[in-house]
Amino acid sequence: MVDRRLAVEAWESLFRAQHEIFAEISSDFTGTGLTQSEYDVLLTVTRAEGMSARLRDVTTNMLISQPSVSRLVDRMVTRGLVTKCSDPADGRGAMVTATENGAQAFRQVAVNHGRSIAERMSVLSEDELRQLRQLTQKLRGERPGE
């Protein structure tokens, strides 16, 4: 059995570190024309083959509810950042595709955002970063390398 006090302390430390880092790097989106949530949608979509992803896959990668993701994607369609159409493999689902404008906006923010993340995480060695990735994957129920 795990020491309960140690488990709670570790959880609180992880949570506080994530919260503090998140607050620091949130400024990366100021004045970019993209919100952090829009960036997260575009991150999933632009990494997918053909810059298209199922809406349910976008939702899985977001930390907000499915109805909120659907409304966000609809706003992004209106802004010309993505398109949305029926999923040919599943008529009940939808496919989201980055437009050229959306992909370009994502790339512009991604350069600075990636730099901010790397700078903030540079207090850890590469071995520590690998270990942190493995530990967080384990906490999420994934096997390392998935």
C-alpha positions in Angstrom: 0.0 0.0 0.0 1.3 3.5 -0.9 1.9 6.0 1.8 -1.2 8.1 1.7 0.5 11.3 2.9 3.3 10.9 0.3 0.7 10.3 -2.5 -1.2 13.4 -1.6 2.0 15.5 -1.4 3.2 14.2 -4.8 -0.3 14.9 -6.3 -0.4 18.4 -4.9 3.1 19.2 -6.1 2.3 17.9 -9.6 -0.9 19.9 -9.7 0.8 23.1 -8.5 3.7 22.7 -11.0 1.2 22.2 -13.8 -0.9 25.2 -12.8 2.1 27.5 -12.4 3.7 26.5 -15.7 0.3 26.8 -17.5 -0.1 30.3 -16.1 3.3 31.3 -17.3 3.0 30.0 -20.8 -0.6 31.2 -21.3 0.8 34.6 -22.3 2.1 32.9 -25.5 -1.4 33.4 -26.9 -1.8 37.1 -26.2 -2.2 39.1 -29.4 -1.9 36.0 -31.7 -5.5 35.8 -32.8 -5.8 32.3 -31.4 -7.1 31.2 -28.0 -5.3 28.4 -26.2 -8.4 26.2 -26.9 -8.3 27.0 -30.6 -4.6 26.2 -30.6 -5.3 22.8 -28.9 -7.9 22.0 -31.6 -5.4 22.9 -34.4 -2.7 20.9 -32.6 -4.7 17.7 -32.9 -5.9 18.5 -36.4 -2.6 19.6 -38.0 -0.8 16.5 -36.6 -3.4 14.2 -38.2 -3.0 12.8 -41.7 -4.2 15.3 -44.2 -4.7 17.8 -41.4 -8.1 16.2 -40.7 -9.3 14.5 -37.5 -12.5 13.1 -36.3 -14.3 15.5 -34.0 -14.4 12.7 -31.3 -10.6 12.5 -31.5 -10.3 16.3 -31.1 -12.7 16.0 -28.1 -10.6 13.2 -26.5 -7.5 15.5 -26.6 -9.3 18.5 -25.1 -9.9 19.1 -21.4 -13.4 20.5 -21.9 -16.7 18.8 -22.5 -17.9 17.5 -25.9 -20.6 20.2 -26.3 -18.0 22.9 -25.6 -15.6 21.4 -28.2 -18.4 21.3 -30.7 -19.3 25.0 -30.1 -15.6 25.9 -30.2 -15.1 24.1 -33.6 -18.2 25.8 -35.0 -16.8 29.2 -34.0 -13.5 28.2 -35.7 -15.4 27.3 -38.8 -16.9 30.7 -38.8 -13.5 32.3 -38.4 -12.1 30.2 -41.3 -9.6 28.3 -39.2 -11.1 24.8 -39.9 -13.8 23.2 -42.0 -16.3 20.6 -40.7 -18.1 17.9 -42.6 -19.7 14.5 -42.1 -17.3 11.6 -41.5 -17.6 9.4 -44.5 -16.7 6.4 -42.4 -19.4 7.2 -39.8 -22.3 9.3 -40.8 -23.0 10.2 -37.2 -19.6 11.7 -36.7 -17.8 14.8 -38.1 -14.4 15.4 -39.6 -12.5 18.6 -38.8 -9.9 19.9 -41.2 -7.5 22.8 -40.8 -7.7 25.4 -43.5 -4.5 27.0 -44.8 -5.3 30.0 -42.6 -5.8 27.8 -39.6 -2.6 25.8 -40.2 -0.6 29.0 -40.7 -2.0 30.6 -37.5 -1.1 27.4 -35.6 2.5 27.3 -37.0 3.0 31.0 -36.0 2.0 30.4 -32.4 3.6 27.0 -32.2 7.1 28.3 -32.7 6.9 30.7 -29.8 4.8 28.4 -27.6 7.3 25.5 -28.1 10.1 27.8 -27.2 8.4 28.9 -24.0 7.7 25.3 -23.0 11.3 24.2 -23.7 12.7 27.2 -21.7 10.4 26.5 -18.7 11.2 22.7 -18.8 14.9 23.3 -19.2 15.4 23.1 -15.4 15.1 19.3 -16.0 17.8 17.2 -17.7 16.8 15.2 -20.8 16.8 12.1 -18.6 14.5 13.8 -16.2 12.2 14.9 -19.0 12.0 11.3 -20.3 11.3 10.1 -16.8 8.6 12.7 -16.3 7.0 11.8 -19.6 7.0 8.1 -18.6 5.6 8.8 -15.2 2.8 11.0 -16.5 1.9 8.4 -19.1 1.8 5.8 -16.4 -0.5 8.0 -14.4 -2.8 8.4 -17.4 -2.9 4.6 -17.9 -0.7 4.5 -21.0 2.3 2.4 -21.6 5.4 4.5 -22.4 5.8 4.9 -26.1 2.0 4.8 -26.9 
